[in-house]
Amino acid sequence: MSQTAFITPPLIGRDGELARLTGVLERARGGAARAVLIAGDAGVGKTRLLDEVAGRAARAGTTVVTGHCVDLGDVGLPYLPFTEILGVLAADERYAAVLATHPAADRLLGAGADPARDPGGRLRLFEDVAGLLADLAAAAPLLLVLEDLHWADQSSRDLLRFLLSRGVLHRPGPGRRLAVLASYRADDLHRRHPLRPLLAELVRLPAVERLELRPLPDAEVARLVRALPERPLPEATVRGIVARAEGNAFYAEELVAAAGADADGVPSALADLLLIRVEQLSETAQQVLRTAAVAGRRVGHDLLREAAGLPEDELESALREAVGRQLLVPRDGDTYAFRHALTREAVYADLLPGERSRLHGAYARLLAARGHTAETAAERAHHYRESHDLPEALTASLEAADHAQRLGAPAEELRHLETALDLWSSVPSEARPGADGVDPVTLTLRASAAAAHAGDSHRAVSLTRAALAEVGQDADSALAARIRYTLAGNLLTVDRLQAAFRYSSEALALIPAEPPSRTWVWAAATHVMAARHLGADETALSIARRALGAAEELGMADAQADLLVSLANLEGGGRRSAQGQETLRQARELARSARHSPVEMRALFNQAISRFEAGDLDACLRLLTEALERARRAGLLSSPYPLGMRHLQLLAMYTLGRWDECLRVAADAEAGLPATGAFAAGPALYVAVARGDLGAVERAHALLDGPFNWMGTLIAGIVLTDAASLRGDPEAAVERMRATLTALGDDSGRRPDVTVRLAALCLAAVADRAAELRRGGDERELRRWTDTATELLEQARGSAGRDEEGRPQGPEGQAWLARAEAEWAAAVSGPDPAAWEKAVAAFGYGDNYEQARCRLRHARALMAAGRGAEAVECAREARRTAAALGAVPLLERADELIRAVPSPGEDRVAALTAREQDVLRLLARGRSNRQIGEELFITGKTASVHVSNILAKLGAASRTEAVAVAYRQGLIAPEPTGSG
């Protein structure tokens, strides 16, 4: 038995279906009897959904009774599910009185006459069962659950037909408080299945509806997989399970249970279950299925006929049988596919080794006989390899790699190249392809490029290192340099900056600068990028200008474009300046004319991010739309720069307040992101945090799993720092900020641009903590946090004043600095309305949410200054933005502040509760929280809460100010002094 049998899997991805069934139950409780027929493939989650619905119904006071149909062959036990239901009712003394008035119970339980031998007895039986259910529903709402109708006996089907068409659903009175939920396997209903005509009849009834449980989307299967095991699974394993489960929850659970034991095969228990249905076919149909399984998930009719060696009429008969049992499904183009990939895997695994090899060889020869077309190269390579014809497999693998490259499919190109590299040493030298450039080193370099384009940066690094290890001491210097600068470029994508600089330096040293050569130019271009990342800008600028001249002399438009992108970042005012923009435009046109898509992607990314940094978000999005479409057509969507552009697109949507669109685009993109590109959907986590989604923290932590990813670490740092700040935990916020900056830092000593944002987020929690300590009079602890606030502000100023290019940050960085300044002022001396007004204005470049957050902080500062009316108006403006965005936590805080400020003419004393008025009088006497608690017989912590509420309602920043406001507004009177 698999381990998944011992746990109840979470219900994931069925919110819509659950809401629909819950609605049916609610209407039934109100007297509108309904029935729902629930269809779905085996394992898709019908039982789990029914269990959830039944559990909720029972907790709401509904009587729930369940009957199961069982596969007992062609002749089953009559009325089996209803007998089970009546047996459960008979065993419960609460239903004894109702059962006593309905002899149907005794008859179905075997104590009465046989209805088949009693003329008219069958109708009386049906009427009595309907009456029993009506009486039960009259006593309390009733839910009748029938599972696995595809196995129901004829008598049970007839009784169900009566109940839904003429029975209890149509009776007047309280007996209509009934819902019937009946499930069946859609994949078991072959054309002649006896349930099919009944279903067609029932769904035409007005009180009956049908609900189809479709396979879960990949994102929901991934959530289920992550929720199942006690130990987290590697992300690659999760993705593999999601792909193989194809939306089936049970298959996913079984694959999770087998993860680590036989991750590549079908778990034995699941394989046995799948093969049971295959073994019910005729021998010929089984032979056809076995032959089809060797072809793959899909096979053409003609190819299958030739491989199976069957006459057309026998093949068609076998196919009709397999399609009727829903093991195969017809597809376009006269092809057939297995209904589920795991069925194909199970059939394939059940083949004998010799049978498997023979059939693969047959398919390879049949495909080859049709001509060595590029479209069949991948199939031929697979079949030749599995039939152990390795020379032909090597040749076909290289053909398949070339075809994938032409189609812009780098992941497939990588797979075929790695297959060729695996085969190389097993194929005699005389049988290897003799084309120029076909050797292990050049193939490995090509594979590393394919891996980089597919977004698997770490694999690209590993392959380039392998190529370097293959090169001997006497290797051609140009090849040795090429390997090194390729390795340097790949190392840059995984943030190994020092190593990248070292290898690009070695590449330059291997090739003389004069006379100029293509190899030297590309080595120089790579070294420029590595030097710039380490802060060696002067070195980078000098080499870039020299290399640009050499590229122009050699007519290397692609290298010219790459060097111009670097120079746009290094020269003058950088990429945000007019000069930088023009340089990037030239680079983009050169790369496009040279048909060098990766360099064009780099130029487009820099153009887009320069617009973002300048605060022109609409222009940024327009550029990204065009750039991502070009990346898609080039097959480069998963390569580093397009991944960055996908992240930037979501970030711009988030910043502009287009949150629903941001979430939708992120959800669409997530399924196709490589493991190293998970950060691209990161801005969706910013939306989740702002909307109070607690799962955002868990998903942010997942970005930190696996090999280090710079962008993933940055996004997780923002999410986790903000989450800690929102829950009022400055210790955790500061700790997360420091850990993030340590991880993102490099040897140059420059602060990452994100420092100013993280510091501002931390300062919010620090300022709130300082305000609490100031009210409580804890001077020592207050001093510690004001010192922390000053340290954070210094980091923010250093980051915003000098970005990674050595220039002041743009509007976004300056806005975060303005917020940091306002938070610091609040921490060290109290809220400053002028500072917050400046912060609100700074975020006016387009960040609606952050502007609303600053507005609310501004409102608090206005309250503290006694400017209540202005505070309310400011809070209402923040509230409008929060409501439009669905930012519930911000909305709730705005409402709290608005409620705390009385409207003009409102009695201020009435705004304070009686207990708060008592606390205020003791505050005026100078009592501490502990003393207030002792005098009022409450805890010191409760007294502190009352003091905080008083300060908020009076708009005061300190206890002393609150007392002064209270005296000024006549809330308390000075106590008379005695004469002695």
C-alpha angles and dihedrals in degrees: 000000000000120000091242088073090072098056135060106234116224117257103248131171097011101098094122095048092044091051091050094051092043088054090053090053092049092052090047090053086056092053102267103123113209140174128207124196107208116205129188144131120274110283097014092119109269096135093044091052092047091049090053093048092046092049092052092046092051092050089052092056099263120141107238122199124176133196126188129208115216131203103249098155127254093325111050134175109280117249091359099159092044091047088054091051094049091047090057092048092047091054091056114077090206089076098042095103094050093046091049090064093052116061090189088089092060092045095051091043090055100255098107140050121306106259091211090063096041113084107231089005094114093058092046088050092053092047091048093051089049090049092049092052091046092052091049090050090049090057094047136344109284132213116194113195121192116185130200100010089175086077096045118129120237094258092053091049090051093049091048090051090053095047094050099038104036109359139070098340089066102043118111124236135035091324088083092075088105136120123189119200115185124178132198139171111256092196091059095056104098118181095272097041110135093227094062098076091045092053091049089053097045099049089061091063114101094229094049127079135176127231120192118203105212124196114284118258114256092251091057093046088052090053090050093049092050091048096051111064126067089223122049115255122225111265091242089057091049092052091048092052092047091052094049097042092058093201097314110131096200093050089049091052092049092048090049090050090053096043109127094016101068105347094167100047134061112269108255095239091051093044090053090051093050094046094053089074092047092052090057089069127089117269092255092051090049090051090052091049091050091050091047091050091060090053091058134244092325133030135179120243096239094046091049092050092052094045093047093045093219131141113255095251094051091047093050092049091051092046091050089053094049092046091047090054087048095238091119126032126200115245136188120288097038092291136133129215134191110256089231128019093225090060088056090048092051093049091046093049090052093061120106113249094246092046091050094050092046094052093046089052091050092052092047092052093045092051092045090050089059090060133275095276118170091235092065097041094098092049092047091049091052095047094044091051094048090048089051096244092137101173091055090043091055093049093047092047091057090048089051091050091052091049092050090049091053090050093050094245104138097170091057091043089054092050093052093045092051089050089052091049090050091051097043099086092044094057118079112247093243090056096051122102110270100208120132114267094021103126133113096264097050091042090052091050090049090049091052090054090050090049091051091050090048091054096250096126096165091052089050090055092048093050093048090049087052090053090050090051090053093056114092129212092264094052121133108276093224091055092045090051092047091053091049097049090045089053090048091053092049092048090055090059091056093044097249091141101163092048091047091052091049095052094043088051090052091049092053091048092055095057126054115235090222125092090027117241136184091247093054092048094053091043088052093047090053092046090052090058093046093048092048092052089055094049096253090133097155092053091046093049094049095049093043093056092047093047092048090058091050091048091052091049092051094043092241100157093172093055091043089056093049092049092047090057089054092047091050087061096042106042132071116329094350129238094322092061125089089249092051091049092052091048091052091049090054091048092051093051093047092050091048093049089050090048090232101146099181092057090044088054090052091051092047092049092052091048091051097045091047088059090048091051090049090054094246095129097163091056088047092055093047091054092046093052091056094041095051091048090054089047090052092051090048093049091241102116091118097046119107102264097043088049088054090049092051088053091047092050092056091043091055091049090049092048093049091052095249089135102152090051089048091054093045095050091045092052091050091049100044097074091058099043119111118235092259090049099058088110090070090078091045099111088066085069090058088057091048093052092047090051093050097252104161091197090070091079092055092048091049091053088053089063088064093056121101127011117357114277117187097207093041090052091049094051093045089049092054094045096045094043092050092046091052091048093049092053090051098250108135092170092059092041094053092043091052092047092052093047091049095049091047091053093045096044127102137195093272091077092228117140117239113249090245090067092089092052094047091047092052092049091050092046091058091062092040092052091051091049091049091052091053092049092047090054091047094048096235097148097173095054090041091057091052092055095043088054089051089050091053091049091051092049091052090054091048092050092048092051098044092043093056123023127196089282092052095254131109113276120254130250094299094053092044091050092053089048090053089052091047090052091051093047090048091052090051090050099049103034112000136276115325113203092198093055091050092047088056091050092051090052093046093059090052090098087089113294100120098176097051090044089054091049089053091047090057092049087048089053090053090051091050090051091052089052091054093251095128099159092052090046092055093049091049092048091049090054090052089047093055091055093045091051092049091050097042090239094157099178091053090045092053093049091050091052091050092054094046091051091049093061114073117225118249111291094016115136105255091206089057088057089064121069119234090256091050090052089054090050091047092055090052090047088057088056090056096250120163122230091260092051092047089052093050094050094046095038094241131117122270089242091055089048089052090054091052091049091051091051091050092051091050094048093047094042091236127150096204142022091253092051091048091055091047091051090048092052092045093051094042095246090133132015125226108261114243116251118233124237094233 
